[in-house]
């Protein structure tokens, strides 16, 4: 832990760092590949929408010895539709039948009571009409669209429109990946899934805004100097907040992973899967997009500005001149006409430059024991 803390401090001071912006094409390629896979999953498999969005019935039975497979067979025979059955902690069953007419619910309930050998009055039935479910689905998409618009407006006012566009791209990236994984694994989409999506969008924006705030602070009066380009400063902003983003993401993923893998997988609490999967995938995708997508995309957009193009030209010219001078110093040193080691002027694009120790240090000092 102390080594991680020291690394975070060195990253924040710019002593070490990784060139995220310089390798942005790699991250763009990875994101495009994952996004295409998610879109193909949505197109081929589609989303397994819950009854809250397409209508149906949820029947809860008392404790019974009937297995889940037998209950699914009974429910399909009674309704003529595919049924999803889950074992409850009390020993009862939760039978979900989507797409049925609510008028047939009593008939299905009586048939199931006979097959399961329980009284019809002991089976609780919750009914959702198709029109109501469709209305809920439309409201969910409307809420998501309004959320996106408000985010873009806020970021454009608080920062600038390029950062707003980059944040929007990162959010669409996170939503697409999360929904695509839902389609690939076949988990049911419920209102809990929508809540999870909105929650992870907040986490994704949090990490992105932290980096943007650091970038905004460090790029004040950037064009008045000729040492750093906008991409260099963007890279320093990512590195200075990297450990913080990793720590917050890991801390958030631990309890969500417990819900998904232990609660839903080991203990069999399948009702936790709908929200825990969206949170787990979305948190990971949000941390990735804030570091590898949003800020490099801002750097790409800013580098297109005439002022930033002129700045880059000045910086590269100065670095080339410094490299030439260092080459001359190195040549003189090799010929015995110089004593100092050369310095690479183009080095330390990410971090601070470290001065080499002089070879003359310590010369002339007495050595050995005094007489």
PEQUI-V11257 format. One record per backbone hydrogen bond with DSSP energy under -1.0 kcal/mol. CO is the residue of the C=O (numbers start at 1). NH is the residue of the N-H. If there is no record, write none. Layout:
CO|NH, CO|NH
This chain:
1|5, 2|6, 3|7, 4|8, 5|9, 6|10, 7|11, 8|12, 9|13, 10|15, 14|352, 18|20, 19|23, 21|24, 23|26, 23|27, 24|28, 25|29, 26|30, 27|31, 28|32, 29|33, 30|34, 31|35, 32|36, 33|37, 34|38, 35|39, 36|40, 37|41, 38|42, 39|43, 40|44, 41|45, 41|46, 47|49, 48|189, 50|53, 50|54, 51|55, 55|99, 56|128, 57|97, 58|126, 59|95, 60|124, 67|71, 68|72, 69|73, 70|74, 71|75, 72|76, 73|77, 74|78, 75|79, 76|80, 84|96, 86|94, 88|91, 91|64, 92|88, 93|61, 94|86, 95|59, 96|84, 97|57, 101|104, 102|105, 104|108, 105|109, 106|110, 107|111, 108|112, 109|113, 110|114, 111|115, 112|116, 113|118, 119|122, 120|123, 124|60, 126|58, 128|56, 129|133, 130|134, 131|135, 132|136, 133|137, 134|138, 135|139, 136|140, 137|141, 138|142, 139|143, 140|144, 141|145, 142|146, 143|147, 144|148, 145|149, 146|150, 147|151, 148|152, 149|153, 150|154, 151|155, 152|156, 153|157, 154|158, 155|159, 160|164, 161|165, 162|166, 163|167, 164|168, 165|169, 166|170, 167|171, 168|172, 169|173, 170|174, 171|175, 172|176, 173|177, 174|178, 175|179, 176|180, 177|181, 178|182, 179|183, 180|184, 181|185, 182|186, 189|50, 190|194, 191|195, 192|196, 193|197, 194|198, 195|199, 196|200, 197|201, 198|202, 199|203, 200|204, 201|205, 202|206, 203|207, 204|208, 205|209, 206|210, 207|211, 208|212, 209|213, 210|214, 211|215, 212|216, 213|217, 214|218, 215|219, 219|222, 221|224, 222|225, 229|233, 230|234, 231|235, 232|236, 233|237, 234|238, 235|239, 236|240, 237|241, 241|245, 242|246, 243|247, 244|248, 245|249, 246|250, 247|251, 248|252, 249|253, 250|254, 252|256, 253|257, 254|258, 255|259, 256|260, 257|261, 258|262, 258|263, 259|264, 261|266, 262|267, 263|269, 268|270, 269|272, 270|273, 272|276, 273|277, 275|279, 276|280, 277|281, 278|282, 279|283, 280|284, 281|285, 282|286, 283|287, 284|288, 285|289, 286|290, 287|291, 288|292, 289|293, 289|294, 293|297, 294|298, 295|299, 296|300, 297|301, 298|302, 299|303, 302|305, 305|309, 306|310, 307|311, 308|312, 309|313, 310|314, 311|315, 312|316, 313|317, 314|318, 315|319, 316|320, 317|321, 318|322, 319|323, 320|324, 321|325, 322|326, 323|327, 324|328, 325|329, 326|330, 327|331, 328|332, 329|333, 330|334, 331|335, 332|337, 332|338, 333|336, 344|347, 360|363, 362|365
